[in-house]
Amino acid sequence: MEDTLVLVGASHAAAQAVDSLRREGHAGRIVLIGDEPRLPYQRPPLSKKYLAGELEADRLWIRPAPFYEQRRVELMLGRRVERLDLSGRSVRLDDGSDIAYGRLLLATGARARPPAVPGADLPGIHCLRSMDDVDRIRAELSSVRRVVIVGAGYIGLECAASCIKLGLAVTVLEMADRVMSRVVAPEMSAFYGAEHASHGVAIRLNERLERFEGTGRVAAVRCADGSAYPADLVIVGIGILPNVELAADAGIACDNGITVNRYCRTSDPDVYAIGDCASHPSPRYGRRIRLESVDNAFEQAKTAAANICGREVIHDKVPWFWSDQYDLKLQIVGLAEGYDRVVLRGDPAARAFSCCYLRGSELIALDAVNHVKDFMSARKLIAECVQFDLGRLADPAVTLRDASL
């Protein structure tokens, strides 16, 4: 039992944790439990190439089956953990059996936030978080014409781009006054709003969802101002909820995620948490943050594995994210919190530019559209808390490094 590591959740974080644990010297038993009957798979392509039918399921696996065999991982897929027994140091499975652990690693991820309005249970309404979700959507897309997407965040806009590629009529409803309002500046929102409009997406802002209508199947989406949008199929992308119930029910501290310290350890010293479900302290941002990011999941997995194996490592990375929409690759580094000015590098009309977020003269975040060089430089410069000459920063002919003070 002392050498047994039980990993709950078959996710990006879990796949990396398995590799890192063996690299860090964990020689004991590793048991990976996942409630989906599949190997850990990539989620970012689900709303993009997989939804559009451009990527086959077997290309989604993060690692092939031999990877887990070579690392002596016991896979328990299609199984669900019902309860954590912290005092007995065991997990209870859905068949009533128990597995004892020496250390427990929670990578339980998150689930799609469901719409809390009347009619949400009508057939034809879908959230998108898993392969099964996308498979259900794809099974219906061939027989529909009008798709309404609720939410203009990453998922909603990526789905819009995918559905446009399939020749469907797409309407996006957003309660805020601009698209991707939680994560980008107004300048970026305007660019992406115009880009989707140019492809035929009808974006409706300041629309508050009131109910779904239909007899036997969804037929329309009704908003609070009385407007109604005909729909043969609806995709809801209004955020996610961290899966904290197992931890909370066991008495582990939770607050917008499973609370961990800078070593990825929970309030129970034998339990660690990583990925979308974990809330960690950030010295850089001066508060706790929970990141929905593949890179963060990988980095926390490496940190947790090192600490489990006795090598003290602190998790304090500058986060980064990406979104593919049409032929635009948006790469974001840092969190644009508390910025007081925005500097654009390049002309958005050229469809290759960067949006710099500054606090004073310090670059705290950057959005790069089809501009990998700026993105890669920003990852280093933001971590170094570099100050910039604003005039040179605005000149795309000057490299980011050369624009620093």
C-alpha beads as a LAMMPS data file, in Angstrom:
LAMMPS data file: protein, C-alpha beads

405 atoms
404 bonds

1 atom types
1 bond types

-500.0 500.0 xlo xhi
-500.0 500.0 ylo yhi
-500.0 500.0 zlo zhi

Masses

1 110.0

Atoms # bond

1 1 1 0.000 0.000 0.000
2 1 1 2.763 2.481 0.929
3 1 1 4.210 2.305 -2.587
4 1 1 0.836 2.461 -4.359
5 1 1 -0.032 5.664 -6.176
6 1 1 -3.705 5.921 -7.116
7 1 1 -4.464 8.471 -9.832
8 1 1 -8.126 9.474 -10.170
9 1 1 -8.972 10.914 -13.571
10 1 1 -7.806 9.947 -17.073
11 1 1 -6.817 13.359 -18.383
12 1 1 -3.961 15.409 -19.849
13 1 1 -2.665 15.844 -16.306
14 1 1 -2.902 12.120 -15.589
15 1 1 -1.007 11.100 -18.724
16 1 1 1.834 13.464 -17.871
17 1 1 1.823 12.423 -14.208
18 1 1 2.364 8.773 -15.148
19 1 1 5.424 9.653 -17.209
20 1 1 6.814 12.092 -14.633
21 1 1 6.325 9.703 -11.715
22 1 1 8.429 7.032 -13.406
23 1 1 11.043 9.564 -14.475
24 1 1 11.240 10.851 -10.892
25 1 1 11.911 7.342 -9.638
26 1 1 8.554 6.080 -8.370
27 1 1 9.020 2.321 -8.608
28 1 1 5.790 1.264 -6.914
29 1 1 2.352 0.439 -8.190
30 1 1 0.458 3.066 -10.206
31 1 1 -3.307 2.670 -10.671
32 1 1 -5.038 5.061 -13.081
33 1 1 -8.845 5.212 -12.748
34 1 1 -10.967 6.996 -15.341
35 1 1 -14.735 7.117 -15.728
36 1 1 -14.596 7.161 -19.544
37 1 1 -13.851 3.838 -21.267
38 1 1 -10.938 5.375 -23.178
39 1 1 -7.274 6.143 -22.783
40 1 1 -6.521 9.743 -21.794
41 1 1 -7.175 11.895 -24.869
42 1 1 -6.688 15.442 -26.103
43 1 1 -9.627 17.744 -25.466
44 1 1 -8.640 20.885 -27.430
45 1 1 -9.354 19.293 -30.855
46 1 1 -12.881 18.288 -29.800
47 1 1 -14.451 21.645 -30.688
48 1 1 -12.244 22.049 -33.744
49 1 1 -10.982 19.307 -36.066
50 1 1 -12.793 16.440 -34.342
51 1 1 -16.144 18.238 -34.475
52 1 1 -15.532 19.166 -38.120
53 1 1 -14.761 15.519 -38.966
54 1 1 -11.155 16.303 -39.908
55 1 1 -9.548 14.167 -37.184
56 1 1 -10.165 10.506 -36.392
57 1 1 -10.681 9.321 -32.831
58 1 1 -7.481 7.266 -32.714
59 1 1 -5.441 10.431 -33.276
60 1 1 -6.752 11.972 -30.070
61 1 1 -4.894 9.670 -27.687
62 1 1 -2.284 11.575 -25.684
63 1 1 -0.229 8.385 -25.431
64 1 1 -0.861 4.977 -27.043
65 1 1 -1.632 1.885 -24.990
66 1 1 1.989 0.588 -25.008
67 1 1 3.086 3.764 -23.196
68 1 1 1.089 2.714 -20.125
69 1 1 2.180 -0.910 -20.401
70 1 1 5.853 0.084 -20.509
71 1 1 5.386 2.192 -17.361
72 1 1 3.563 -0.618 -15.573
73 1 1 0.357 1.348 -15.116
74 1 1 -2.794 -0.512 -14.134
75 1 1 -5.555 1.065 -16.215
76 1 1 -9.057 0.963 -14.761
77 1 1 -11.041 2.731 -17.487
78 1 1 -14.791 3.044 -17.547
79 1 1 -14.756 2.909 -13.757
80 1 1 -15.873 5.538 -11.286
81 1 1 -14.538 6.406 -7.846
82 1 1 -17.484 6.801 -5.477
83 1 1 -15.736 7.846 -2.278
84 1 1 -12.370 8.729 -0.755
85 1 1 -11.529 7.307 2.654
86 1 1 -8.726 9.540 3.896
87 1 1 -8.357 7.914 7.310
88 1 1 -8.225 4.436 5.764
89 1 1 -6.207 5.728 2.783
90 1 1 -8.337 4.018 0.180
91 1 1 -10.756 4.788 -2.645
92 1 1 -14.129 3.084 -3.093
93 1 1 -15.034 2.102 -6.673
94 1 1 -18.454 1.881 -8.280
95 1 1 -18.546 -1.904 -7.820
96 1 1 -18.012 -1.556 -4.066
97 1 1 -14.373 -2.622 -4.087
98 1 1 -11.614 -0.619 -2.414
99 1 1 -8.082 0.229 -3.514
100 1 1 -5.575 1.228 -0.841
101 1 1 -3.076 3.962 -1.576
102 1 1 0.094 5.415 -0.135
103 1 1 -0.364 8.633 -2.102
104 1 1 -3.446 9.808 -3.957
105 1 1 -3.335 12.109 -6.979
106 1 1 -6.595 13.771 -8.054
107 1 1 -6.882 14.820 -11.693
108 1 1 -10.666 14.874 -11.783
109 1 1 -10.899 17.748 -14.274
110 1 1 -14.092 19.655 -14.878
111 1 1 -17.473 19.325 -16.529
112 1 1 -19.464 21.615 -18.791
113 1 1 -21.694 24.103 -17.005
114 1 1 -25.293 23.212 -17.922
115 1 1 -27.823 25.898 -18.859
116 1 1 -30.191 26.504 -15.925
117 1 1 -33.247 27.531 -17.936
118 1 1 -36.538 25.860 -18.903
119 1 1 -36.337 23.446 -21.811
120 1 1 -32.675 22.605 -21.270
121 1 1 -33.513 18.883 -21.348
122 1 1 -34.947 18.987 -24.880
123 1 1 -33.263 16.683 -27.411
124 1 1 -30.942 18.564 -29.723
125 1 1 -29.311 20.612 -26.935
126 1 1 -25.693 19.699 -26.243
127 1 1 -22.810 20.718 -24.045
128 1 1 -19.326 19.932 -25.325
129 1 1 -16.671 18.502 -23.036
130 1 1 -16.007 14.886 -23.994
131 1 1 -15.618 12.675 -27.062
132 1 1 -19.069 11.255 -26.381
133 1 1 -20.514 14.777 -26.442
134 1 1 -18.978 15.453 -29.842
135 1 1 -19.990 12.070 -31.206
136 1 1 -23.600 12.849 -30.299
137 1 1 -23.395 16.265 -31.942
138 1 1 -21.772 14.876 -35.098
139 1 1 -24.476 12.217 -35.380
140 1 1 -27.064 14.998 -35.680
141 1 1 -25.183 17.577 -37.743
142 1 1 -25.803 15.832 -41.065
143 1 1 -29.553 16.296 -40.671
144 1 1 -29.690 19.901 -39.405
145 1 1 -29.298 23.293 -41.042
146 1 1 -29.510 25.925 -38.302
147 1 1 -27.151 25.764 -35.321
148 1 1 -27.389 28.130 -32.376
149 1 1 -24.378 28.370 -30.093
150 1 1 -24.843 29.834 -26.620
151 1 1 -21.659 31.521 -25.426
152 1 1 -18.950 33.379 -27.350
153 1 1 -15.917 32.159 -25.448
154 1 1 -13.237 29.862 -26.850
155 1 1 -15.487 26.808 -27.087
156 1 1 -18.417 28.661 -28.608
157 1 1 -16.369 30.409 -31.284
158 1 1 -14.353 27.295 -32.108
159 1 1 -17.613 25.380 -32.558
160 1 1 -18.951 28.201 -34.727
161 1 1 -15.917 27.991 -37.009
162 1 1 -16.245 24.198 -37.244
163 1 1 -19.956 24.355 -38.061
164 1 1 -19.397 27.022 -40.715
165 1 1 -16.866 24.698 -42.372
166 1 1 -19.646 22.102 -42.559
167 1 1 -21.905 24.537 -44.429
168 1 1 -24.339 25.183 -41.581
169 1 1 -26.119 28.422 -40.686
170 1 1 -24.662 29.514 -37.352
171 1 1 -25.900 32.017 -34.779
172 1 1 -23.897 32.774 -31.636
173 1 1 -25.652 34.268 -28.604
174 1 1 -23.524 36.061 -26.016
175 1 1 -24.711 37.800 -22.851
176 1 1 -21.701 40.167 -22.725
177 1 1 -21.205 43.145 -25.008
178 1 1 -18.303 41.529 -26.908
179 1 1 -16.922 38.080 -27.746
180 1 1 -14.298 36.416 -25.526
181 1 1 -14.823 39.269 -23.057
182 1 1 -13.372 37.365 -20.091
183 1 1 -9.997 36.742 -21.671
184 1 1 -9.090 39.375 -24.281
185 1 1 -9.090 43.148 -24.737
186 1 1 -11.814 44.963 -26.718
187 1 1 -9.421 45.269 -29.668
188 1 1 -9.130 41.480 -29.901
189 1 1 -12.859 41.019 -29.402
190 1 1 -13.547 43.379 -32.298
191 1 1 -11.106 41.518 -34.539
192 1 1 -12.597 38.093 -33.816
193 1 1 -16.160 39.345 -34.010
194 1 1 -15.476 40.758 -37.473
195 1 1 -13.675 37.584 -38.534
196 1 1 -16.655 35.392 -37.660
197 1 1 -19.073 37.799 -39.299
198 1 1 -16.998 37.659 -42.500
199 1 1 -17.486 33.878 -42.539
200 1 1 -21.243 34.206 -42.152
201 1 1 -21.660 33.716 -38.390
202 1 1 -24.480 35.836 -36.934
203 1 1 -23.247 37.075 -33.557
204 1 1 -25.847 38.520 -31.199
205 1 1 -24.432 40.328 -28.170
206 1 1 -26.131 41.398 -24.924
207 1 1 -28.522 38.465 -25.203
208 1 1 -29.561 36.741 -21.995
209 1 1 -30.847 33.201 -22.384
210 1 1 -34.399 32.734 -21.070
211 1 1 -35.521 29.317 -22.303
212 1 1 -35.369 26.692 -25.025
213 1 1 -38.538 26.009 -26.984
214 1 1 -39.744 23.030 -28.952
215 1 1 -42.077 20.040 -28.973
216 1 1 -40.155 16.792 -28.817
217 1 1 -36.956 18.550 -29.897
218 1 1 -35.442 21.998 -29.620
219 1 1 -36.820 24.383 -32.241
220 1 1 -35.817 27.828 -30.945
221 1 1 -33.812 29.692 -28.338
222 1 1 -35.726 32.464 -26.556
223 1 1 -33.883 35.384 -24.972
224 1 1 -34.928 37.735 -22.177
225 1 1 -35.732 40.608 -24.559
226 1 1 -38.284 38.410 -26.334
227 1 1 -36.174 37.648 -29.387
228 1 1 -36.240 34.067 -30.622
229 1 1 -33.667 32.268 -32.746
230 1 1 -34.741 29.181 -34.729
231 1 1 -32.510 26.195 -34.039
232 1 1 -32.276 22.628 -35.283
233 1 1 -29.392 22.014 -32.884
234 1 1 -27.923 23.955 -29.953
235 1 1 -24.418 23.838 -28.514
236 1 1 -23.985 25.410 -25.086
237 1 1 -20.546 26.736 -24.165
238 1 1 -20.959 28.831 -21.019
239 1 1 -17.995 27.630 -18.996
240 1 1 -17.051 24.664 -16.859
241 1 1 -17.347 23.551 -13.245
242 1 1 -14.411 21.885 -11.470
243 1 1 -15.064 18.347 -10.286
244 1 1 -14.439 18.784 -6.565
245 1 1 -17.192 16.627 -5.089
246 1 1 -15.020 13.620 -4.221
247 1 1 -12.506 15.821 -2.434
248 1 1 -15.097 18.020 -0.705
249 1 1 -17.121 15.052 0.535
250 1 1 -13.942 13.585 2.025
251 1 1 -13.214 16.794 3.925
252 1 1 -10.441 18.144 1.688
253 1 1 -10.447 21.947 1.495
254 1 1 -12.039 23.325 -1.682
255 1 1 -12.640 26.843 -2.971
256 1 1 -13.335 27.233 -6.699
257 1 1 -11.420 24.015 -7.105
258 1 1 -9.515 21.640 -4.870
259 1 1 -7.259 23.842 -2.771
260 1 1 -3.573 22.981 -3.131
261 1 1 -0.375 24.624 -1.921
262 1 1 2.549 25.574 -4.124
263 1 1 3.677 21.924 -4.132
264 1 1 0.277 20.759 -5.475
265 1 1 -0.525 19.146 -2.111
266 1 1 -4.060 19.381 -0.713
267 1 1 -5.075 19.883 2.924
268 1 1 -4.425 16.148 3.344
269 1 1 -0.639 15.605 3.146
270 1 1 -1.022 12.317 1.256
271 1 1 -3.335 13.754 -1.404
272 1 1 -2.328 15.936 -4.363
273 1 1 -4.493 17.610 -7.034
274 1 1 -3.599 18.832 -10.513
275 1 1 -5.183 20.254 -13.644
276 1 1 -8.545 21.958 -14.177
277 1 1 -9.805 20.849 -10.762
278 1 1 -6.979 22.433 -8.733
279 1 1 -6.821 25.935 -7.235
280 1 1 -3.238 26.954 -6.545
281 1 1 -1.539 30.031 -5.055
282 1 1 0.143 32.333 -7.550
283 1 1 2.843 34.667 -6.210
284 1 1 2.831 36.467 -9.549
285 1 1 -0.874 37.329 -9.428
286 1 1 -1.157 37.584 -5.656
287 1 1 -4.143 35.286 -5.330
288 1 1 -5.365 31.763 -5.890
289 1 1 -6.037 30.819 -9.492
290 1 1 -7.575 27.817 -11.193
291 1 1 -6.427 27.460 -14.777
292 1 1 -8.254 25.640 -17.552
293 1 1 -5.142 24.981 -19.577
294 1 1 -3.406 21.966 -21.056
295 1 1 -0.003 23.495 -20.312
296 1 1 -0.943 24.094 -16.673
297 1 1 -2.150 20.497 -16.376
298 1 1 1.169 19.198 -17.705
299 1 1 3.242 21.499 -15.494
300 1 1 1.285 20.694 -12.340
301 1 1 1.611 16.986 -13.111
302 1 1 5.401 17.361 -13.278
303 1 1 5.433 19.358 -10.033
304 1 1 3.228 16.903 -8.144
305 1 1 5.244 13.911 -9.362
306 1 1 8.493 15.491 -8.202
307 1 1 7.106 16.273 -4.753
308 1 1 5.512 12.839 -4.368
309 1 1 8.928 11.351 -5.074
310 1 1 10.660 13.568 -2.517
311 1 1 12.135 16.276 -4.752
312 1 1 10.776 19.639 -3.606
313 1 1 9.504 21.673 -6.574
314 1 1 7.275 24.767 -6.557
315 1 1 4.574 25.307 -9.167
316 1 1 4.856 28.909 -10.379
317 1 1 4.699 29.059 -14.176
318 1 1 3.453 31.796 -16.471
319 1 1 0.326 30.228 -18.005
320 1 1 -0.358 30.005 -21.710
321 1 1 -3.345 29.013 -23.818
322 1 1 -4.370 28.744 -27.456
323 1 1 -7.422 28.720 -29.699
324 1 1 -7.709 27.787 -33.390
325 1 1 -10.499 29.472 -35.346
326 1 1 -10.506 29.236 -39.161
327 1 1 -6.884 29.834 -40.217
328 1 1 -6.160 31.957 -37.144
329 1 1 -4.016 30.615 -34.322
330 1 1 -4.493 32.657 -31.181
331 1 1 -1.772 32.051 -28.575
332 1 1 -2.107 33.739 -25.197
333 1 1 0.620 33.986 -22.587
334 1 1 0.007 35.392 -19.108
335 1 1 -3.218 36.599 -17.513
336 1 1 -4.399 40.057 -18.544
337 1 1 -5.389 41.143 -15.039
338 1 1 -4.993 44.733 -13.925
339 1 1 -3.521 46.016 -17.174
340 1 1 -3.734 49.766 -17.723
341 1 1 -2.851 49.968 -21.409
342 1 1 -2.876 47.916 -24.583
343 1 1 -0.296 48.167 -27.346
344 1 1 -0.874 46.528 -30.743
345 1 1 2.106 45.204 -32.666
346 1 1 1.209 45.014 -36.335
347 1 1 -1.971 45.579 -38.304
348 1 1 -4.949 43.318 -37.510
349 1 1 -5.998 43.642 -41.147
350 1 1 -2.886 41.654 -42.057
351 1 1 -4.188 38.838 -39.816
352 1 1 -0.812 38.480 -38.097
353 1 1 -0.316 40.744 -35.088
354 1 1 0.039 40.834 -31.315
355 1 1 -1.867 42.552 -28.528
356 1 1 0.318 43.510 -25.556
357 1 1 -1.137 44.080 -22.092
358 1 1 0.918 46.317 -19.819
359 1 1 0.841 47.522 -16.248
360 1 1 2.877 50.678 -16.427
361 1 1 5.738 49.616 -18.699
362 1 1 5.759 45.943 -17.643
363 1 1 4.375 43.395 -20.087
364 1 1 2.016 41.132 -18.132
365 1 1 0.249 39.273 -20.968
366 1 1 0.266 38.975 -24.737
367 1 1 -2.170 37.664 -27.340
368 1 1 -0.495 36.600 -30.578
369 1 1 -2.553 36.013 -33.718
370 1 1 -0.559 34.019 -36.274
371 1 1 2.592 35.423 -34.668
372 1 1 4.521 32.579 -33.059
373 1 1 7.732 34.590 -32.684
374 1 1 6.102 37.176 -30.408
375 1 1 4.399 34.435 -28.423
376 1 1 7.610 32.511 -27.792
377 1 1 9.499 35.658 -26.795
378 1 1 6.696 36.804 -24.497
379 1 1 6.796 33.560 -22.510
380 1 1 10.352 34.376 -21.402
381 1 1 9.962 38.139 -21.050
382 1 1 6.796 38.004 -18.956
383 1 1 8.419 35.477 -16.627
384 1 1 11.329 37.900 -16.220
385 1 1 9.006 40.859 -15.421
386 1 1 10.698 42.909 -18.139
387 1 1 9.939 46.639 -18.633
388 1 1 9.408 48.012 -22.162
389 1 1 9.885 51.126 -24.234
390 1 1 6.295 51.610 -25.396
391 1 1 7.205 53.301 -28.646
392 1 1 9.531 50.512 -29.710
393 1 1 7.070 47.906 -28.488
394 1 1 4.466 49.245 -30.917
395 1 1 6.863 48.846 -33.857
396 1 1 6.464 45.324 -35.291
397 1 1 9.840 45.712 -37.025
398 1 1 11.486 45.710 -33.563
399 1 1 11.675 42.352 -31.827
400 1 1 10.088 42.033 -28.414
401 1 1 13.470 41.493 -26.799
402 1 1 14.897 44.603 -28.478
403 1 1 11.921 46.661 -27.312
404 1 1 12.701 45.928 -23.663
405 1 1 14.475 48.405 -21.407

Bonds

1 1 1 2
2 1 2 3
3 1 3 4
4 1 4 5
5 1 5 6
6 1 6 7
7 1 7 8
8 1 8 9
9 1 9 10
10 1 10 11
11 1 11 12
12 1 12 13
13 1 13 14
14 1 14 15
15 1 15 16
16 1 16 17
17 1 17 18
18 1 18 19
19 1 19 20
20 1 20 21
21 1 21 22
22 1 22 23
23 1 23 24
24 1 24 25
25 1 25 26
26 1 26 27
27 1 27 28
28 1 28 29
29 1 29 30
30 1 30 31
31 1 31 32
32 1 32 33
33 1 33 34
34 1 34 35
35 1 35 36
36 1 36 37
37 1 37 38
38 1 38 39
39 1 39 40
40 1 40 41
41 1 41 42
42 1 42 43
43 1 43 44
44 1 44 45
45 1 45 46
46 1 46 47
47 1 47 48
48 1 48 49
49 1 49 50
50 1 50 51
51 1 51 52
52 1 52 53
53 1 53 54
54 1 54 55
55 1 55 56
56 1 56 57
57 1 57 58
58 1 58 59
59 1 59 60
60 1 60 61
61 1 61 62
62 1 62 63
63 1 63 64
64 1 64 65
65 1 65 66
66 1 66 67
67 1 67 68
68 1 68 69
69 1 69 70
70 1 70 71
71 1 71 72
72 1 72 73
73 1 73 74
74 1 74 75
75 1 75 76
76 1 76 77
77 1 77 78
78 1 78 79
79 1 79 80
80 1 80 81
81 1 81 82
82 1 82 83
83 1 83 84
84 1 84 85
85 1 85 86
86 1 86 87
87 1 87 88
88 1 88 89
89 1 89 90
90 1 90 91
91 1 91 92
92 1 92 93
93 1 93 94
94 1 94 95
95 1 95 96
96 1 96 97
97 1 97 98
98 1 98 99
99 1 99 100
100 1 100 101
101 1 101 102
102 1 102 103
103 1 103 104
104 1 104 105
105 1 105 106
106 1 106 107
107 1 107 108
108 1 108 109
109 1 109 110
110 1 110 111
111 1 111 112
112 1 112 113
113 1 113 114
114 1 114 115
115 1 115 116
116 1 116 117
117 1 117 118
118 1 118 119
119 1 119 120
120 1 120 121
121 1 121 122
122 1 122 123
123 1 123 124
124 1 124 125
125 1 125 126
126 1 126 127
127 1 127 128
128 1 128 129
129 1 129 130
130 1 130 131
131 1 131 132
132 1 132 133
133 1 133 134
134 1 134 135
135 1 135 136
136 1 136 137
137 1 137 138
138 1 138 139
139 1 139 140
140 1 140 141
141 1 141 142
142 1 142 143
143 1 143 144
144 1 144 145
145 1 145 146
146 1 146 147
147 1 147 148
148 1 148 149
149 1 149 150
150 1 150 151
151 1 151 152
152 1 152 153
153 1 153 154
154 1 154 155
155 1 155 156
156 1 156 157
157 1 157 158
158 1 158 159
159 1 159 160
160 1 160 161
161 1 161 162
162 1 162 163
163 1 163 164
164 1 164 165
165 1 165 166
166 1 166 167
167 1 167 168
168 1 168 169
169 1 169 170
170 1 170 171
171 1 171 172
172 1 172 173
173 1 173 174
174 1 174 175
175 1 175 176
176 1 176 177
177 1 177 178
178 1 178 179
179 1 179 180
180 1 180 181
181 1 181 182
182 1 182 183
183 1 183 184
184 1 184 185
185 1 185 186
186 1 186 187
187 1 187 188
188 1 188 189
189 1 189 190
190 1 190 191
191 1 191 192
192 1 192 193
193 1 193 194
194 1 194 195
195 1 195 196
196 1 196 197
197 1 197 198
198 1 198 199
199 1 199 200
200 1 200 201
201 1 201 202
202 1 202 203
203 1 203 204
204 1 204 205
205 1 205 206
206 1 206 207
207 1 207 208
208 1 208 209
209 1 209 210
210 1 210 211
211 1 211 212
212 1 212 213
213 1 213 214
214 1 214 215
215 1 215 216
216 1 216 217
217 1 217 218
218 1 218 219
219 1 219 220
220 1 220 221
221 1 221 222
222 1 222 223
223 1 223 224
224 1 224 225
225 1 225 226
226 1 226 227
227 1 227 228
228 1 228 229
229 1 229 230
230 1 230 231
231 1 231 232
232 1 232 233
233 1 233 234
234 1 234 235
235 1 235 236
236 1 236 237
237 1 237 238
238 1 238 239
239 1 239 240
240 1 240 241
241 1 241 242
242 1 242 243
243 1 243 244
244 1 244 245
245 1 245 246
246 1 246 247
247 1 247 248
248 1 248 249
249 1 249 250
250 1 250 251
251 1 251 252
252 1 252 253
253 1 253 254
254 1 254 255
255 1 255 256
256 1 256 257
257 1 257 258
258 1 258 259
259 1 259 260
260 1 260 261
261 1 261 262
262 1 262 263
263 1 263 264
264 1 264 265
265 1 265 266
266 1 266 267
267 1 267 268
268 1 268 269
269 1 269 270
270 1 270 271
271 1 271 272
272 1 272 273
273 1 273 274
274 1 274 275
275 1 275 276
276 1 276 277
277 1 277 278
278 1 278 279
279 1 279 280
280 1 280 281
281 1 281 282
282 1 282 283
283 1 283 284
284 1 284 285
285 1 285 286
286 1 286 287
287 1 287 288
288 1 288 289
289 1 289 290
290 1 290 291
291 1 291 292
292 1 292 293
293 1 293 294
294 1 294 295
295 1 295 296
296 1 296 297
297 1 297 298
298 1 298 299
299 1 299 300
300 1 300 301
301 1 301 302
302 1 302 303
303 1 303 304
304 1 304 305
305 1 305 306
306 1 306 307
307 1 307 308
308 1 308 309
309 1 309 310
310 1 310 311
311 1 311 312
312 1 312 313
313 1 313 314
314 1 314 315
315 1 315 316
316 1 316 317
317 1 317 318
318 1 318 319
319 1 319 320
320 1 320 321
321 1 321 322
322 1 322 323
323 1 323 324
324 1 324 325
325 1 325 326
326 1 326 327
327 1 327 328
328 1 328 329
329 1 329 330
330 1 330 331
331 1 331 332
332 1 332 333
333 1 333 334
334 1 334 335
335 1 335 336
336 1 336 337
337 1 337 338
338 1 338 339
339 1 339 340
340 1 340 341
341 1 341 342
342 1 342 343
343 1 343 344
344 1 344 345
345 1 345 346
346 1 346 347
347 1 347 348
348 1 348 349
349 1 349 350
350 1 350 351
351 1 351 352
352 1 352 353
353 1 353 354
354 1 354 355
355 1 355 356
356 1 356 357
357 1 357 358
358 1 358 359
359 1 359 360
360 1 360 361
361 1 361 362
362 1 362 363
363 1 363 364
364 1 364 365
365 1 365 366
366 1 366 367
367 1 367 368
368 1 368 369
369 1 369 370
370 1 370 371
371 1 371 372
372 1 372 373
373 1 373 374
374 1 374 375
375 1 375 376
376 1 376 377
377 1 377 378
378 1 378 379
379 1 379 380
380 1 380 381
381 1 381 382
382 1 382 383
383 1 383 384
384 1 384 385
385 1 385 386
386 1 386 387
387 1 387 388
388 1 388 389
389 1 389 390
390 1 390 391
391 1 391 392
392 1 392 393
393 1 393 394
394 1 394 395
395 1 395 396
396 1 396 397
397 1 397 398
398 1 398 399
399 1 399 400
400 1 400 401
401 1 401 402
402 1 402 403
403 1 403 404
404 1 404 405
